């Protein structure tokens, strides 16, 4: 029913009531503003990036391409929720979320480790679980080398407790 037609609730010509889409748009904006005020900016925003990465999508697949990092470093691609790590001659790709409850992981530069801000699970740079509530290592993504790049498949995950061989093989030596 349009705004100019009398409504059964008696609001008839009420200009302050827009259509449902307008209401939902305004409600979403208010909710986002409230979350920002509380410091909550979304799952990926909880990560503290040491470096920023932006994966370039492969034209024919869902794979992402990243240049091989120059030296030991951590880069976070928030858009694709991927962590790229070069550590001691190896490059790894991880899912951004903690395997315990999907909270975005943080890189703790001073300790050279990852940590979940929610329950304090800690991980080594290669994704190996150290301590906390999580029950497994960080989830690795399939990765392979292509010249000066690494190619990451963000749609497949190796969970160390379900596919130890896949998890162990998800590494590129440089």
C-alpha positions, -999 to +999 in steps of 0.1 A: +000+000+000+015+034-009+020+063+015-009+083+000-035+056+007-053+054+040-040+026+061-060+003+084-039+014+114-053+049+110-020+065+100-033+075+066-011+103+054+017+100+080+048+114+063+072+102+091+067+066+081+086+056+050+085+023+033+100-009+048+133-005+030+138+030+043+130+018+078+154-011+076+182+011+061+178+036+090+177+008+116+208-007+102+226+026+103+215+032+139+227-003+149+261+002+131+265+036+149+257+019+183+282-008+176+309+017+166+302+037+198+308+005+218+340-002+199+327-032+180+336-029+143+330-064+131+348-097+131+377-087+108+382-053+125+394-069+157+427-079+140+457-056+145+475-058+111+513-056+111+511-052+073+482-050+050+477-073+021+451-073-006+448-105-025+441-103-062+415-127-074+424-152-101+403-145-131+391-181-135+390-194-099+383-181-065+421-182-057+439-152-043+474-140-054+499-123-031+535-113-037+559-135-016+567-114+014+603-099+014+612-111+049+597-125+080+564-107+084+526-109+090+501-094+066+464-094+070+439-092+042+408-081+060+386-081+028+393-118+022+399-127+059+433-142+052+465-139+072+497-143+052+528-152+073+565-155+062+585-171+090+619-188+090+619-196+053+583-207+050+551-189+039+517-198+054+481-187+047+456-188+076+420-181+081+417-149+100+393-163+126+403-183+157+392-219+154+376-217+189+348-193+183+356-175+150+369-142+166+395-124+145+430-132+156+456-105+165+493-105+159+512-097+191+544-081+177+562-079+211+557-117+217+559-128+180+527-148+182+490-147+174+463-143+201+426-145+202+412-114+219+381-132+232+395-161+251+433-155+249+442-186+229+477-182+217+495-195+186+530-196+171+537-179+138+533-212+120+498-215+135+507-241+161+485-239+192+503-228+224+476-224+251+441-212+257+405-224+251+410-235+215+416-272+210+436-271+177+460-252+156+450-222+135+432-232+103+456-232+073+445-224+037+459-243+007+489-224-007+512-229-036+540-209-053+536-193-087+568-174-096+571-144-073+536-149-059+518-173-037+483-185-046+459-191-018+426-209-020+404-191+006+374-214+002+392-245+016+405-249+051+428-275+066+419-282+102+448-298+120+426-322+140+407-334+109+434-334+082+468-333+097+485-342+064+467-314+046+476-290+074+512-300+073+514-296+035+499-261+034+532-243+033+555-228+007+593-230+013+612-199+002 
